[in-house]
């Protein structure tokens, strides 16, 4: 491909009386053959990737640790004790004592 986008430099057509219309340098298209050597230009390579995926078995070992937590919590259990005592009570009534006030006492 020519980089100047000039694909055809020969005789464009038979114009008739126009003379040299379409001719380069006044020569007919059959006689014009410039000595332009062919050039080769190399662009940098384009890297193209094609991805292929294949299954791969991966073993994942997950360790599970069980921690048993023991907690003390109070549970109330009522224990009752029982005592007995014997008291002798007489049938004679006692006279009540008169209490004196602490204010009336002398120092």
Secondary structure, DSSP 4 states (H G I P E B T S, - for coil): --TT-----S-----STT-STT-STT--TTT-----------PPPPP-------------------------------------------SSPPPPPPPPPSSSS--
